[in-house]
Amino acid sequence: MDVAFNKNEDQLKQLTYQLRHRLQKVKLGGGEKRIEAHKAKSKLTARERIEYLLDKDSETVEIGAFAGEGMYPEEGGCPSGGVVVVIGYVQGRQCVVVANDATVKAGAWFPITAKKNLRAQEISIENKLPIIYLVDSAGVYLPMQDEIFPDKEHFGRIFRNNAVMSSLGIVQLAAIMGPCVAGGAYLPIMSDEAMIVDGTGSVFLAGSYLVKSAIGETIDNETLGGATTHSEISGVTDYKFKNDEECLDHIRNIFDKLGAQPSAGFSRKAPAPPTENEQEIYGLLPADRAKPYDMMDIIRRLVDNSEFEPYKALYGQTLICGLARIDGWAVGIVANQRKIVKTKKGAMQMGGVIYSDSADKAARFIMNCNQKRIPLVFLHDVSGFMVGSQSEHGGIIKDGAKMVNAMSNSVVPKFTVIIGNSYGAGNYAMCGKAYDPRLIVAWPTAQLAVMSGAAAANTLLQIQVASLKAKGETITPEAEKELLDKIKARYDEQLSPYYAAARLWVDAIIDPLETRKVISEGIAMANHAPIEKPFNVGVIQV
């Protein structure tokens, strides 16, 4: 019996159990009472609508399930950002589905709601995926309108994207299954086709109360903007249906007749599972995040047949680069090696740290994958770049810039999995959120920040103590420890993958055993978008 393995396994399985439990809670949206009230109107919930629409037993990837978690407590919260986003299949055609959750503040838009909707559209645009909007929303959450309405990345950007996506030939379908108010009315009507459900769906620029206030007209909402009005009088909507199911069936019928589109042509062979036991991942990742381990043990449990072709295996060893297949798809993997390595010059290099030689190797490998049209997968467990006089004199900034340049200008799709640490400039070089990965996901063991909790807390403590001393105040060792604990607790909360997921810094937190599926579905969607831009790194530091 391997005691360390069992300890690791127990911790990661417990974290995965907590993940499943938190997902179950998130899926309740506004809670069971609000779900009952919603269904009493003969309406399906957002998640029921998506489940009914998508092909049975097909693969799905949910985006932003934890969006908004812990945010807006003074407003009563906004579970899952008040909107459900899923990448799935309709009639065998991969697509993005966006469904307002009317059990959360009547589907009103919070700032995080807008951000999540924009992320859904971004995925659709980057991968040329059809997108389906299932609309059931009271519009902007007025108490926070200043954070939702006027800026470039706010509510209005959604409709701008509707227009741009249409010009790009991206199919957009919308079903009005509840209220659709004010500026939000443009979203379904700027789609290619708009459906409305009789009796529950309505769409208007101003509701009956505002109409009465503005022009003195007395009218009910159904007459103002219900299904009959817009399907038989105004012509605003294209189809009218008696219930949610009939409406969703029609969307499936439309998808059944969509024409084929060109593909990017990424290499895929028959999928094969790893020959190494995937379940062993739980025991291979150390419970103590400072403890070294061999990242190759993880890689061999993620790739087909556990086969990996290393690139420059004996050079720049703190970064692993090489080719493999994941669920049949050819991929180039860039991963942080967490074990301590020894160079041919006799120098010891710490695992999880990017040195000049490893950055140099990774830059070259990334360029090679672009040359060969091979998608890139980044596996994070990185503390950052090496610091100190030896590294600075050796040109670490120059070599790091080379890696960042090659990665930033990549034209092949990039996918990021944060396994453990993702700190500072290491997050950037390994294709963090700012560098446009097609998908970015985290394991429950992930941490994202400028630096580790201990390092940050001690740095912040020194600053605060120095500030107090400058004012002539003294601080006892006990008070100093109390201050350190308080700083560390606050910082540790921000390190959590759930904190990152709430703000959409990552698209999802996943069970490690879902990694193959997420990467495979990500490449499948990227394969819808042929590469049109030539690869050019511009001026590179040599």
BELJO-V113105 format. One line per field, one symbol per residue. burial: I if it has 24 or more other C-alpha atoms within 12 Angstrom, else O. A space follows every 10 residues. Layout:
# BELJO-V113105
burial = ???
This chain:
# BELJO-V113105
burial = OOOOOOOIIO IIIOIIOOIO OOIOOIIIII IOOOIOOIOO OOIIIIIIII IIIIIOOOII IIIIIIIIII IOOOOOIIII IIIIIIIIII OOIIIIIIII IIIIIIIIII IIIIIIIIII IIIIIIIIII IIIIIIIIII IOOOOOOIIO OOIIIIIIIO IIIOIIOOOI IIIIIIIIII IIIIIIIIII IIIIIIIIII IIIIIIIIOO OOOOOOOOOO IOIIIIIIII IOOOOIIIII IOIIIIIIII IIOIIOOOOO OOOIOIIOOO OOOIOOOIII IIIIIIIOIO OIIIIIIIII IIIIIIIIII IOIOIIIIII IIIIIIIIII IIIIIIIIIO IOOOOOOOII IIIIIIIIII IIIIIIIIII OOIIIIIIII IIIIIIOOOO OOOOIIIIII IIIIIIIIII IIIIIIIIII IIIIIIIIII IIIOIIIIII IIIIIIIIII IIIOOIIOOI IOOOIOOOOO OOOOOOOOOO OOOIOOIIOO IIOIIIIIII IIIIIIIIII IIIIIIIIII IIIIIIIIII IOOOOOIOOO OO
